[in-house]
């Protein structure tokens, strides 16, 4: 019975041509949101931007096909940035995929309910702080900053190098930030993140083309091809070294994906299969590293966008992957003109939106055991690391 429950897929049942059309539009809408986020999360994790795009394509496809939610859109998210900066990605991601897969097979999806809300809010807020502060350097175009292990060391680096501020970078970032804040008030339907990426890029290209760091100058551009398949070299030494970060990636990925599925259920009145979702996420995270992708999880904001855009089935996730793939093949050379400063406000706004600041303050003011859990988790996430 257990296997049939995990294998039975009713998510595609009763699809009409009209549903497929709706899914197609939703998939393209989400794809437009996913492209700038995929690149930005990859850069923030310390890898090249194209790996974020590969992850969006591959993980998005496999989670849609194999997962347990009708609406889940998977891809790179902020949850992993603090861990990924410090680990050998491909192997840890691959091991995490195996763990997630096993968590689903052994039905541990039901246990995630028991993680206290104060813990999830604590680390989510901590991650938001890390993402936000991690973008200060690109926002102001600071030079000569070395990435250090601890938060306070990175902050000191920023203060020490603040005199290297590049006013062209600052202008580019402020234009992007203004667009993100103002446009939704007047035109909520416009894909704001893409506008906030393209408009500052055009301004920088036309008025001060050589004055700011771009994806081209920092990473040598983005190749317009898919990466080649390669199996990571697994040795016992590497497994022993990386099982801890792999475990954290698996647990975080599981929590985030199931939270995202629960949010989707709340928005649509449908029900997801939590253990199947873990199996889908596990499979996606085992396949993505083989093509150079980074760990992926269900993305709450992209999943919500998918639902609002009228998705009816996992086909929208499939269309999203195909749209991002086509965009990569056609437009990759143009990505090298994107200033890093125009990526910064996008990530800062993502961090602000994920910070759960109202819930955080509410639990903090209760002055109970929950408040202590919240603050402990938050401070450990920011000042030590998520694994601890």
VOBA-1610 file (N, C-alpha, C; in pm, whole numbers, padded with zeros to 5 digits, always signed):
BEGIN
Unk+00084-00121+00000Unk+00000+00000+00000Unk+00087+00125+00000Unk+00197+00115+00078Unk+00286+00231+00088Unk+00341+00270-00049Unk+00388+00168-00124Unk+00446+00202-00254Unk+00341+00259-00349Unk+00218+00202-00344Unk+00118+00255-00437Unk+00086+00400-00403Unk+00085+00432-00272Unk+00056+00571-00233Unk+00165+00664-00286Unk+00290+00616-00280Unk+00401+00701-00325Unk+00408+00708-00477Unk+00356+00605-00545Unk+00366+00604-00691Unk+00242+00660-00760Unk+00129+00656-00690Unk+00005+00701-00754Unk+00010+00852-00777Unk-00013+00894-00900Unk-00006+01036-00931Unk-00139+01084-00987Unk-00216+01153-00902Unk-00346+01202-00949Unk-00339+01350-00987Unk-00217+01403-00991Unk-00205+01549-01011Unk-00237+01592-01154Unk-00226+01497-01248Unk-00252+01533-01389Unk-00393+01493-01432Unk-00471+01437-01336Unk-00601+01381-01375Unk-00700+01489-01418Unk-00777+01459-01525Unk-00885+01548-01566Unk-00840+01677-01632Unk-00721+01676-01689Unk-00671+01798-01756Unk-00745+01822-01887Unk-00789+01945-01908Unk-00849+01981-02037Unk-00752+02069-02115Unk-00783+02092-02241Unk-00697+02177-02324Unk-00690+02319-02265Unk-00804+02363-02208Unk-00808+02496-02147Unk-00711+02503-02027Unk-00707+02393-01949Unk-00613+02387-01836Unk-00470+02396-01885Unk-00440+02324-01993Unk-00303+02323-02046Unk-00265+02466-02089Unk-00360+02537-02150Unk-00332+02675-02192Unk-00303+02763-02069Unk-00384+02743-01963Unk-00362+02820-01839Unk-00223+02789-01780Unk-00188+02659-01781Unk-00058+02618-01728Unk+00057+02677-01809Unk+00036+02687-01940Unk+00138+02743-02029Unk+00165+02889-01992Unk+00058+02967-01973Unk+00072+03109-01938Unk+00136+03123-01799Unk+00089+03039-01704Unk+00146+03044-01568Unk+00295+03008-01572Unk+00330+02907-01652Unk+00470+02863-01661Unk+00561+02974-01712Unk+00515+03047-01813Unk+00596+03157-01867Unk+00607+03270-01764Unk+00494+03298-01696Unk+00496+03404-01593Unk+00599+03372-01485Unk+00596+03247-01437Unk+00692+03208-01333Unk+00835+03208-01386Unk+00851+03165-01511Unk+00984+03163-01572Unk+01047+03302-01573Unk+00964+03403-01600Unk+01013+03541-01604Unk+01061+03584-01465Unk+00992+03535-01360Unk+01034+03567-01222Unk+01159+03486-01186Unk+01163+03360-01235Unk+01267+03266-01191Unk+01406+03298-01246Unk+01411+03359-01365Unk+01543+03381-01428Unk+01631+03475-01345Unk+01583+03598-01314Unk+01670+03684-01232Unk+01699+03625-01094Unk+01600+03556-01033Unk+01623+03498-00900Unk+01725+03386-00907Unk+01715+03301-01009Unk+01810+03190-01023Unk+01954+03239-01031Unk+01975+03342-01114Unk+02111+03397-01129Unk+02156+03462-00998Unk+02065+03538-00936Unk+02103+03612-00815Unk+02137+03517-00700Unk+02056+03411-00681Unk+02085+03317-00573Unk+02215+03242-00597Unk+02244+03212-00724Unk+02370+03142-00755Unk+02489+03231-00718Unk+02482+03359-00760Unk+02592+03452-00730Unk+02609+03467-00579Unk+02495+03481-00508Unk+02501+03498-00363Unk+02556+03373-00293Unk+02541+03256-00357Unk+02594+03132-00298Unk+02741+03112-00331Unk+02797+03200-00413Unk+02937+03190-00445Unk+02967+03106-00568Unk+02866+03080-00653Unk+02893+03008-00778Unk+02854+03096-00897Unk+02887+03050-01018Unk+02858+03130-01137Unk+02708+03138-01162Unk+02661+03250-01222Unk+02516+03269-01238Unk+02448+03160-01321Unk+02521+03104-01419Unk+02453+03004-01504Unk+02408+02881-01426Unk+02479+02850-01314Unk+02439+02732-01236Unk+02301+02751-01175Unk+02267+02876-01145Unk+02133+02904-01094Unk+02028+02878-01202Unk+02065+02909-01327Unk+01971+02887-01437Unk+01956+02737-01466Unk+02069+02665-01463Unk+02062+02519-01484Unk+01973+02455-01377Unk+01989+02502-01252Unk+01910+02448-01141Unk+01761+02475-01162Unk+01730+02598-01206Unk+01591+02635-01233Unk+01530+02541-01336Unk+01607+02511-01441Unk+01555+02427-01549Unk+01537+02283-01502Unk+01644+02226-01446Unk+01645+02081-01418Unk+01559+02048-01296Unk+01582+02121-01185Unk+01504+02092-01064Unk+01358+02125-01086Unk+01331+02236-01156Unk+01191+02274-01183Unk+01118+02163-01257Unk+01186+02103-01354Unk+01126+01997-01435Unk+01098+01872-01351Unk+01199+01826-01277Unk+01184+01699-01206Unk+01089+01708-01087Unk+01088+01822-01019Unk+00994+01836-00907Unk+00850+01841-00960Unk+00831+01908-01076Unk+00698+01911-01136Unk+00653+01769-01173Unk+00744+01691-01230Unk+00706+01557-01278Unk+00692+01455-01165Unk+00779+01467-01062Unk+00785+01360-00962Unk+00733+01399-00824Unk+00707+01528-00801Unk+00673+01575-00666Unk+00532+01541-00622Unk+00491+01600-00511Unk+00361+01567-00453Unk+00263+01682-00453Unk+00302+01798-00510Unk+00213+01914-00512Unk+00180+01947-00657Unk+00059+01997-00679Unk+00022+02035-00816Unk+00091+02164-00860Unk+00130+02246-00764Unk+00166+02384-00799Unk+00312+02419-00768Unk+00383+02326-00703Unk+00518+02358-00655Unk+00611+02395-00770Unk+00681+02508-00753Unk+00787+02546-00846Unk+00918+02540-00767Unk+01010+02457-00813Unk+01136+02441-00740Unk+01249+02514-00812Unk+01349+02552-00736Unk+01465+02619-00794Unk+01558+02662-00682Unk+01662+02738-00715Unk+01752+02786-00610Unk+01675+02881-00519Unk+01697+02873-00386Unk+01634+02969-00296Unk+01738+03022-00198Unk+01697+03118-00118Unk+01789+03180-00024Unk+01830+03090+00091Unk+01750+02986+00116Unk+01774+02903+00234Unk+01916+02849+00241Unk+01974+02820+00124Unk+02103+02750+00126Unk+02224+02841+00121Unk+02200+02971+00099Unk+02315+03061+00077Unk+02420+03051+00188Unk+02379+03056+00318Unk+02481+03049+00423Unk+02560+02918+00422Unk+02495+02807+00382Unk+02567+02678+00382Unk+02655+02667+00259Unk+02598+02710+00145Unk+02665+02682+00018Unk+02794+02759+00006Unk+02800+02877+00069Unk+02923+02955+00060Unk+03040+02873+00113Unk+03008+02776+00200Unk+03117+02709+00269Unk+03142+02565+00226Unk+03059+02509+00135Unk+03077+02365+00109Unk+03106+02335-00037Unk+03158+02214-00058Unk+03178+02167-00194Unk+03040+02126-00243Unk+02987+02211-00332Unk+02846+02203-00362Unk+02797+02072-00419Unk+02860+02026-00527Unk+02799+01920-00605Unk+02778+01794-00523Unk+02881+01756-00446Unk+02870+01632-00371Unk+02771+01647-00257Unk+02778+01759-00184Unk+02685+01781-00073Unk+02542+01783-00125Unk+02522+01847-00240Unk+02388+01852-00299Unk+02338+01715-00338Unk+02427+01635-00395Unk+02393+01499-00438Unk+02357+01412-00316Unk+02439+01419-00211Unk+02412+01343-00088Unk+02279+01389-00026Unk+02255+01521-00029Unk+02129+01574+00025Unk+02011+01518-00053Unk+02028+01504-00185Unk+01921+01447-00268Unk+01888+01304-00224Unk+01994+01225-00198Unk+01972+01087-00153Unk+01896+01087-00019Unk+01939+01175+00073Unk+01873+01182+00204Unk+01726+01222+00191Unk+01699+01323+00107Unk+01561+01368+00087Unk+01475+01255+00030Unk+01532+01184-00065Unk+01461+01072-00129Unk+01424+00967-00022Unk+01524+00934+00062Unk+01500+00833+00167Unk+01399+00884+00271Unk+01406+01016+00302Unk+01309+01074+00396Unk+01166+01054+00344Unk+01149+01067+00211Unk+01017+01046+00152Unk+00976+00900+00155Unk+01071+00810+00120Unk+01039+00666+00116Unk+01001+00617+00256Unk+01072+00667+00360Unk+01042+00623+00498Unk+00937+00711+00565Unk+00868+00791+00483Unk+00753+00870+00530Unk+00788+00966+00644Unk+00902+01032+00634Unk+00938+01128+00738Unk+00876+01266+00710Unk+00802+01275+00598Unk+00738+01402+00565Unk+00646+01448+00676Unk+00591+01350+00751Unk+00498+01385+00857Unk+00569+01441+00980Unk+00700+01413+00993Unk+00773+01459+01112Unk+00805+01608+01108Unk+00810+01662+00985Unk+00849+01803+00972Unk+00752+01893+01048Unk+00627+01844+01063Unk+00527+01921+01140Unk+00574+01952+01282Unk+00663+01865+01335Unk+00701+01880+01476Unk+00814+01980+01498Unk+00871+02033+01392Unk+00975+02136+01410Unk+00905+02263+01456Unk+00945+02319+01572Unk+00873+02436+01625Unk+00877+02553+01527Unk+00766+02625+01520Unk+00757+02740+01429Unk+00862+02845+01463Unk+00894+02856+01592Unk+00993+02957+01633Unk+01131+02926+01574Unk+01159+02797+01555Unk+01288+02759+01494Unk+01290+02797+01346Unk+01181+02763+01274Unk+01179+02797+01130Unk+01182+02948+01110Unk+01106+03023+01193Unk+01106+03169+01180Unk+01245+03222+01213Unk+01309+03165+01316Unk+01443+03210+01357Unk+01545+03194+01246Unk+01548+03075+01183Unk+01650+03061+01079Unk+01612+03134+00950Unk+01481+03147+00923Unk+01442+03221+00803Unk+01484+03368+00817Unk+01461+03425+00934Unk+01500+03564+00958Unk+01653+03578+00952Unk+01723+03478+01007Unk+01870+03481+01003Unk+01923+03476+00860Unk+01863+03389+00779Unk+01902+03378+00639Unk+01877+03511+00567Unk+01763+03574+00600Unk+01730+03703+00538Unk+01838+03806+00568Unk+01885+03809+00693Unk+01992+03904+00732Unk+02118+03875+00651Unk+02153+03747+00636Unk+02275+03709+00563Unk+02263+03749+00415Unk+02146+03724+00355Unk+02129+03760+00213Unk+02136+03911+00197Unk+02066+03983+00284Unk+02059+04130+00273Unk+02198+04191+00286Unk+02268+04156+00393Unk+02400+04216+00417Unk+02501+04169+00312Unk+02479+04048+00259Unk+02569+03997+00156Unk+02565+04078+00027Unk+02460+04159+00009Unk+02446+04239-00113Unk+02496+04382-00099Unk+02537+04420+00023Unk+02582+04560+00044Unk+02700+04591-00048Unk+02791+04494-00059Unk+02911+04511-00142Unk+02874+04545-00287Unk+02782+04469-00348Unk+02741+04495-00486Unk+02656+04621-00499Unk+02575+04648-00397Unk+02488+04767-00399Unk+02572+04894-00411Unk+02680+04899-00334Unk+02765+05019-00333Unk+02886+05006-00425Unk+02901+04889-00490Unk+03014+04868-00581Unk+03149+04872-00512Unk+03156+04818-00388Unk+03281+04824-00311Unk+03386+04733-00372Unk+03512+04772-00356Unk+03624+04697-00416Unk+03713+04635-00307Unk+03776+04524-00343Unk+03881+04466-00257Unk+03832+04394-00133Unk+03703+04358-00130Unk+03650+04290-00011Unk+03679+04140-00019Unk+03736+04087+00090Unk+03760+03942+00095Unk+03646+03879+00174Unk+03591+03766+00122Unk+03485+03696+00194Unk+03546+03623+00313Unk+03495+03651+00432Unk+03544+03585+00553Unk+03443+03481+00602Unk+03485+03405+00703Unk+03399+03295+00749Unk+03281+03347+00832Unk+03306+03448+00916Unk+03201+03489+01010Unk+03138+03623+00973Unk+03013+03637+01016Unk+02932+03755+00983Unk+03000+03885+01026Unk+03047+03889+01152Unk+03105+04016+01201Unk+03232+04053+01123Unk+03307+03949+01078Unk+03427+03977+00998Unk+03389+04038+00863Unk+03282+03983+00803Unk+03236+04038+00674Unk+03187+04182+00689Unk+03118+04211+00800Unk+03070+04348+00824Unk+03189+04444+00841Unk+03290+04398+00913Unk+03410+04482+00933Unk+03480+04508+00800Unk+03486+04405+00713Unk+03544+04422+00579Unk+03471+04533+00502Unk+03337+04531+00510Unk+03257+04632+00439Unk+03288+04771+00492Unk+03295+04784+00625Unk+03324+04916+00685Unk+03463+04964+00642Unk+03561+04872+00648Unk+03699+04907+00609Unk+03709+04954+00464Unk+03629+04892+00376Unk+03641+04923+00233Unk+03534+05020+00183Unk+03460+05081+00277Unk+03347+05163+00233Unk+03393+05284+00150Unk+03519+05325+00171Unk+03570+05441+00093Unk+03587+05408-00056Unk+03578+05278-00092Unk+03594+05242-00234Unk+03460+05248-00309Unk+03360+05311-00249Unk+03224+05316-00307Unk+03227+05366-00452Unk+03147+05299-00536Unk+03137+05337-00677Unk+02997+05398-00697Unk+02995+05530-00725Unk+02865+05600-00730Unk+02781+05555-00849Unk+02846+05504-00953Unk+02769+05450-01067Unk+02694+05323-01025Unk+02761+05237-00945Unk+02695+05117-00893Unk+02578+05156-00804Unk+02603+05253-00716Unk+02498+05298-00624Unk+02376+05350-00702Unk+02402+05429-00805Unk+02293+05483-00888Unk+02215+05368-00954Unk+02289+05272-01011Unk+02225+05157-01078Unk+02135+05082-00980Unk+02189+05056-00859Unk+02113+04980-00759Unk+01990+05059-00712Unk+02006+05191-00694Unk+01893+05273-00647Unk+01782+05279-00750Unk+01819+05284-00880Unk+01717+05282-00986Unk+01638+05151-00977Unk+01710+05040-00964Unk+01644+04909-00953Unk+01553+04902-00832Unk+01603+04952-00718Unk+01526+04950-00594Unk+01399+05034-00607Unk+01413+05153-00666Unk+01298+05242-00685Unk+01192+05175-00772Unk+01237+05108-00880Unk+01143+05038-00969Unk+01067+04929-00893Unk+01140+04851-00811Unk+01077+04741-00738Unk+00972+04793-00640Unk+01001+04910-00579Unk+00908+04963-00478Unk+00790+05035-00543Unk+00816+05113-00650Unk+00712+05201-00704Unk+00619+05130-00803Unk+00675+05055-00898Unk+00592+05001-01008Unk+00473+04915-00959Unk+00493+04822-00862Unk+00379+04739-00821Unk+00260+04820-00772Unk+00285+04943-00721Unk+00174+05026-00672Unk+00085+05071-00787Unk+00146+05091-00905Unk+00068+05141-01020Unk+00031+05030-01118Unk+00122+04934-01135Unk+00099+04829-01235Unk+00136+04694-01176Unk+00048+04637-01090Unk+00083+04512-01021Unk+00107+04393-01113Unk+00058+04399-01237Unk+00070+04284-01327Unk+00208+04273-01394Unk+00285+04384-01391Unk+00414+04385-01462Unk+00515+04294-01390Unk+00592+04212-01465Unk+00694+04126-01399Unk+00808+04212-01347Unk+00792+04255-01223Unk+00876+04362-01168Unk+01024+04325-01161Unk+01056+04199-01126Unk+01197+04163-01109Unk+01272+04172-01242Unk+01203+04133-01349Unk+01267+04140-01480Unk+01289+04285-01522Unk+01188+04369-01495Unk+01200+04513-01526Unk+01317+04572-01446Unk+01326+04534-01317Unk+01430+04587-01230Unk+01569+04538-01271Unk+01572+04433-01353Unk+01700+04384-01403Unk+01735+04453-01535Unk+01633+04465-01624Unk+01658+04514-01760Unk+01679+04665-01765Unk+01593+04742-01695Unk+01603+04890-01704Unk+01740+04942-01655Unk+01785+04902-01532Unk+01918+04949-01490Unk+02029+04900-01583Unk+02012+04780-01640Unk+02114+04728-01733Unk+02124+04818-01856Unk+02009+04856-01912Unk+02008+04945-02030Unk+02068+05081-01997Unk+02030+05135-01880Unk+02083+05267-01840Unk+02235+05261-01828Unk+02284+05152-01762Unk+02429+05138-01745Unk+02499+05121-01880Unk+02438+05042-01971Unk+02499+05019-02102Unk+02508+05148-02184Unk+02404+05231-02174Unk+02398+05352-02258Unk+02483+05464-02199Unk+02471+05486-02067Unk+02531+05608-02010Unk+02669+05589-01948Unk+02696+05472-01891Unk+02830+05454-01830Unk+02873+05307-01844Unk+02896+05264-01969Unk+02917+05120-01996Unk+03036+05056-01924Unk+03140+05132-01894Unk+03259+05066-01837Unk+03275+05092-01688Unk+03177+05159-01628Unk+03197+05208-01491Unk+03152+05110-01382Unk+03074+05007-01419Unk+03024+04916-01315Unk+03063+04772-01347Unk+03076+04692-01240Unk+03101+04547-01257Unk+02976+04481-01311Unk+02994+04394-01411Unk+02879+04323-01468Unk+02901+04172-01456Unk+02799+04095-01492Unk+02815+03949-01495Unk+02929+03913-01590Unk+02944+03990-01698Unk+03053+03966-01793Unk+03190+03987-01731Unk+03209+04102-01660Unk+03342+04130-01603Unk+03370+04040-01483Unk+03265+04003-01408Unk+03288+03924-01287Unk+03296+03774-01315Unk+03218+03725-01412Unk+03209+03580-01433Unk+03240+03538-01576Unk+03274+03637-01663Unk+03301+03602-01802Unk+03176+03566-01880Unk+03060+03623-01838Unk+02936+03598-01914Unk+02874+03463-01884Unk+02766+03435-01953Unk+02691+03310-01933Unk+02689+03233-02065Unk+02737+03107-02066Unk+02736+03031-02192Unk+02592+02998-02233Unk+02564+03000-02364Unk+02427+02974-02408Unk+02408+02826-02441Unk+02468+02740-02357Unk+02453+02595-02377Unk+02419+02532-02244Unk+02367+02411-02249Unk+02347+02338-02124Unk+02479+02273-02082Unk+02498+02254-01953Unk+02625+02196-01907Unk+02633+02049-01944Unk+02755+01994-01940Unk+02770+01853-01972Unk+02747+01769-01846Unk+02707+01646-01868Unk+02681+01553-01758Unk+02815+01509-01698Unk+02829+01519-01567Unk+02947+01459-01505Unk+02912+01410-01365Unk+02964+01292-01333Unk+02930+01233-01203Unk+03031+01283-01101Unk+02985+01333-00984Unk+03082+01383-00885Unk+03169+01269-00831Unk+03293+01302-00802Unk+03384+01199-00749Unk+03352+01174-00602Unk+03288+01062-00572Unk+03252+01031-00434Unk+03362+00948-00371Unk+03423+01001-00266Unk+03518+00920-00190Unk+03467+00918-00045Unk+03511+00816+00031Unk+03467+00809+00171Unk+03506+00934+00246Unk+03626+00983+00217Unk+03675+01103+00288Unk+03579+01220+00264Unk+03535+01234+00137Unk+03445+01346+00105Unk+03308+01327+00170Unk+03260+01202+00169Unk+03129+01176+00230Unk+03134+01206+00380Unk+03243+01164+00447Unk+03255+01190+00591Unk+03266+01339+00619Unk+03330+01410+00526Unk+03348+01555+00545Unk+03217+01630+00518Unk+03137+01578+00425Unk+03022+01657+00377Unk+02887+01607+00425Unk+02882+01501+00507Unk+02749+01451+00543Unk+02674+01552+00628Unk+02746+01633+00709Unk+02675+01731+00793Unk+02606+01838+00709Unk+02685+01910+00621Unk+02615+02007+00537Unk+02507+01942+00450Unk+02531+01817+00404Unk+02430+01748+00322Unk+02303+01727+00403Unk+02321+01691+00530Unk+02205+01670+00618Unk+02127+01801+00637Unk+02201+01910+00658Unk+02135+02040+00675Unk+02060+02080+00548Unk+02125+02059+00432Unk+02061+02093+00304Unk+01933+02010+00289Unk+01939+01880+00324Unk+01822+01793+00310Unk+01709+01837+00402Unk+01741+01864+00529Unk+01637+01902+00625Unk+01577+02038+00587Unk+01666+02134+00558Unk+01617+02267+00518Unk+01534+02259+00390Unk+01585+02183+00294Unk+01515+02168+00166Unk+01378+02103+00188Unk+01376+02003+00277Unk+01250+01936+00307Unk+01150+02031+00373Unk+01198+02104+00474Unk+01109+02198+00545Unk+01056+02302+00449Unk+01147+02364+00373Unk+01106+02473+00283Unk+01008+02424+00177Unk+01034+02305+00121Unk+00946+02251+00016Unk+00808+02219+00072Unk+00805+02160+00192Unk+00675+02123+00250Unk+00599+02247+00297Unk+00672+02346+00350Unk+00607+02473+00385Unk+00543+02533+00260Unk+00620+02531+00152Unk+00571+02586+00026Unk+00447+02511-00022Unk+00448+02377-00009Unk+00332+02298-00048Unk+00210+02331+00038Unk+00234+02354+00168Unk+00124+02388+00260Unk+00064+02524+00222Unk+00153+02620+00189Unk+00106+02752+00144Unk+00020+02736+00018Unk+00067+02651-00075Unk-00007+02628-00200Unk-00144+02564-00171Unk-00145+02470-00075Unk-00274+02408-00037Unk-00370+02514+00016Unk-00316+02603+00099Unk-00399+02708+00159Unk-00456+02802+00053Unk-00377+02827-00052Unk-00422+02920-00157Unk-00523+02855-00252Unk-00520+02722-00263Unk-00599+02656-00368Unk-00705+02560-00316Unk-00696+02521-00187Unk-00790+02423-00135Unk-00759+02280-00178Unk-00645+02258-00245Unk-00604+02122-00284Unk-00516+02064-00172Unk-00485+01934-00183Unk-00395+01874-00083Unk-00274+01812-00150Unk-00155+01836-00093Unk-00033+01777-00151Unk-00001+01646-00077Unk+00084+01562-00137Unk+00133+01441-00072Unk+00275+01470-00022Unk+00290+01483+00111Unk+00419+01533+00161Unk+00535+01436+00133Unk+00512+01305+00149Unk+00624+01212+00127Unk+00664+01203-00019Unk+00563+01211-00107Unk+00593+01214-00251Unk+00670+01339-00287Unk+00634+01450-00224Unk+00704+01576-00249Unk+00853+01561-00213Unk+00881+01497-00100Unk+01021+01475-00059Unk+01094+01387-00160Unk+01024+01285-00211Unk+01087+01196-00310Unk+01120+01277-00437Unk+01026+01359-00481Unk+01049+01443-00599Unk+01165+01540-00578Unk+01168+01604-00459Unk+01277+01697-00428Unk+01410+01622-00422Unk+01407+01500-00366Unk+01529+01419-00357Unk+01582+01384-00495Unk+01491+01337-00582Unk+01532+01301-00718Unk+01588+01423-00791Unk+01521+01537-00776Unk+01569+01660-00842Unk+01708+01697-00794Unk+01733+01682-00663Unk+01863+01721-00608Unk+01972+01617-00635Unk+01932+01495-00672Unk+02033+01398-00715Unk+02071+01421-00861Unk+01975+01469-00941Unk+02000+01487-01085Unk+02068+01622-01114Unk+02023+01728-01041Unk+02075+01863-01069Unk+02228+01873-01059Unk+02293+01818-00953Unk+02439+01833-00945Unk+02513+01764-01059Unk+02451+01663-01121Unk+02518+01592-01231Unk+02536+01686-01351Unk+02459+01796-01352Unk+02472+01895-01459Unk+02523+02027-01405Unk+02590+02023-01292Unk+02650+02144-01238Unk+02554+02235-01165Unk+02432+02186-01134Unk+02336+02272-01064Unk+02360+02272-00914Unk+02300+02369-00846Unk+02313+02380-00700Unk+02186+02323-00635Unk+02188+02298-00503Unk+02068+02243-00439Unk+01945+02330-00462Unk+01830+02263-00474Unk+01705+02333-00503Unk+01599+02291-00402Unk+01500+02376-00385Unk+01388+02343-00297Unk+01264+02408-00356Unk+01148+02370-00303Unk+01026+02438-00345Unk+01037+02585-00304Unk+01003+02675-00396Unk+01019+02818-00370Unk+00881+02880-00346Unk+00861+02930-00224Unk+00728+02977-00185Unk+00679+03090-00275Unk+00766+03189-00300Unk+00722+03305-00380Unk+00690+03263-00524Unk+00775+03177-00582Unk+00751+03134-00720Unk+00627+03045-00729Unk+00606+02962-00626Unk+00487+02876-00625Unk+00360+02962-00616Unk+00364+03065-00530Unk+00249+03155-00516Unk+00224+03229-00648Unk+00331+03273-00713Unk+00318+03340-00844Unk+00251+03247-00944Unk+00292+03121-00940Unk+00238+03020-01030Unk+00085+03007-01012Unk+00043+03001-00886Unk-00101+02987-00856Unk-00177+03113-00900Unk-00120+03230-00867Unk-00187+03356-00903Unk-00197+03371-01055Unk-00102+03310-01127Unk-00103+03323-01273Unk-00200+03221-01337Unk-00269+03139-01252Unk-00374+03053-01304Unk-00336+02909-01329Unk-00226+02861-01269Unk-00184+02722-01292Unk-00291+02623-01244Unk-00301+02509-01313Unk-00398+02407-01271Unk-00331+02273-01242Unk-00210+02251-01293Unk-00145+02120-01276Unk+00008+02138-01281Unk+00082+02029-01255Unk+00229+02038-01262Unk+00283+02075-01400Unk+00198+02075-01502Unk+00245+02112-01636Unk+00303+02254-01637Unk+00249+02341-01549Unk+00302+02479-01546Unk+00450+02478-01507Unk+00487+02387-01415Unk+00628+02374-01376Unk+00714+02324-01491Unk+00658+02233-01571Unk+00729+02182-01689Unk+00748+02296-01790Unk+00641+02372-01816Unk+00650+02485-01910Unk+00750+02590-01861Unk+00754+02611-01728Unk+00850+02707-01672Unk+00992+02666-01707Unk+01023+02537-01688Unk+01158+02488-01718Unk+01192+02507-01866Unk+01097+02473-01952Unk+01122+02485-02096Unk+01142+02631-02136Unk+01063+02721-02077Unk+01076+02864-02107Unk+01215+02916-02067Unk+01260+02877-01946Unk+01392+02922-01900Unk+01502+02864-01989Unk+01484+02739-02033Unk+01581+02675-02123Unk+01591+02752-02255Unk+01476+02782-02315Unk+01475+02855-02443Unk+01539+02993-02425Unk+01506+03059-02312Unk+01566+03191-02284Unk+01718+03181-02274Unk+01765+03076-02206Unk+01910+03054-02193Unk+01975+03039-02331Unk+01914+02956-02416Unk+01973+02929-02547Unk+01971+03053-02637Unk+01868+03138-02622Unk+01856+03254-02712Unk+01927+03379-02660Unk+01917+03403-02528Unk+01957+03535-02476Unk+02080+03535-02386Unk+02141+03417-02362Unk+02254+03412-02268Unk+02363+03516-02294Unk+02403+03541-02421Unk+02511+03637-02443Unk+02479+03777-02387Unk+02351+03814-02386Unk+02315+03948-02338Unk+02327+03960-02187Unk+02327+03846-02118Unk+02332+03850-01971Unk+02463+03910-01921Unk+02568+03905-02004Unk+02696+03955-01955Unk+02695+04107-01934Unk+02592+04176-01987Unk+02583+04321-01965Unk+02515+04358-01834Unk+02457+04259-01765Unk+02380+04290-01643Unk+02476+04334-01531Unk+02457+04454-01477Unk+02545+04497-01366Unk+02512+04419-01239Unk+02616+04385-01162Unk+02593+04317-01034Unk+02509+04406-00942Unk+02523+04538-00960Unk+02448+04632-00876Unk+02298+04624-00901Unk+02256+04574-01018Unk+02111+04564-01041Unk+02056+04434-00984Unk+02145+04338-00954Unk+02103+04214-00886Unk+02082+04240-00736Unk+02160+04334-00681Unk+02160+04356-00535Unk+02021+04392-00480Unk+01951+04494-00539Unk+01821+04528-00480Unk+01718+04414-00493Unk+01730+04331-00598Unk+01638+04218-00614Unk+01653+04124-00494Unk+01778+04090-00460Unk+01802+04000-00347Unk+01767+04066-00214Unk+01792+04197-00204Unk+01759+04266-00078Unk+01608+04265-00053Unk+01531+04285-00160Unk+01384+04281-00146Unk+01337+04138-00114Unk+01399+04039-00177Unk+01366+03900-00145Unk+01392+03875+00004Unk+01508+03922+00052Unk+01543+03903+00193Unk+01441+03973+00284Unk+01404+04095+00248Unk+01308+04172+00328Unk+01174+04098+00334Unk+01130+04043+00219Unk+01001+03974+00214Unk+01003+03840+00288Unk+01122+03774+00293Unk+01126+03644+00359Unk+01157+03658+00508Unk+01184+03780+00555Unk+01235+03797+00692Unk+01133+03762+00799Unk+01004+03752+00762Unk+00899+03718+00860Unk+00905+03813+00979Unk+00935+03943+00953Unk+00964+04035+01064Unk+00847+04051+01161Unk+00721+04049+01109Unk+00605+04068+01200Unk+00590+03949+01294Unk+00597+03827+01235Unk+00587+03706+01318Unk+00704+03700+01416Unk+00823+03738+01368Unk+00945+03737+01451Unk+00923+03825+01574Unk+00877+03949+01552Unk+00857+04042+01664Unk+00746+03991+01757Unk+00644+03931+01698Unk+00533+03879+01779Unk+00583+03771+01876Unk+00661+03674+01822Unk+00712+03565+01908Unk+00813+03621+02008Unk+00896+03716+01963Unk+00999+03775+02048Unk+00936+03843+02170Unk+00824+03913+02147Unk+00761+03989+02256Unk+00688+03899+02356Unk+00663+03773+02318Unk+00591+03682+02409Unk+00673+03652+02535Unk+00807+03662+02523Unk+00900+03631+02633Unk+00873+03492+02693Unk+00861+03392+02605Unk+00839+03254+02650Unk+00955+03168+02602Unk+00944+03036+02621Unk+01044+02943+02568Unk+01058+02958+02418Unk+00945+02986+02351Unk+00949+03008+02206Unk+01039+03125+02169Unk+01031+03233+02249Unk+01114+03350+02222Unk+01262+03314+02233Unk+01294+03233+02333Unk+01434+03190+02353Unk+01481+03106+02234Unk+01396+03011+02190Unk+01429+02928+02074Unk+01452+03016+01951Unk+01363+03113+01933Unk+01368+03203+01817Unk+01502+03278+01813Unk+01535+03342+01926Unk+01655+03424+01931Unk+01780+03338+01918Unk+01781+03220+01984Unk+01897+03130+01975Unk+01920+03089+01830Unk+01812+03044+01765Unk+01825+02999+01625Unk+01871+03114+01537Unk+01812+03231+01557Unk+01845+03349+01477Unk+01993+03386+01493Unk+02040+03396+01618Unk+02178+03439+01643Unk+02279+03335+01593Unk+02247+03205+01613Unk+02337+03101+01562Unk+02345+03105+01410Unk+02230+03126+01345Unk+02228+03130+01199Unk+02316+03244+01148Unk+02301+03361+01210Unk+02374+03480+01161Unk+02520+03474+01203Unk+02547+03449+01331Unk+02684+03468+01381Unk+02770+03343+01378Unk+02711+03225+01373Unk+02795+03104+01364Unk+02769+03042+01227Unk+02677+02947+01216Unk+02631+02901+01086Unk+02508+02814+01103Unk+02443+02786+00993Unk+02316+02713+00998Unk+02333+02570+01043Unk+02448+02511+01009Unk+02471+02370+01044Unk+02464+02355+01196Unk+02531+02446+01266Unk+02529+02442+01414Unk+02387+02457+01463
//
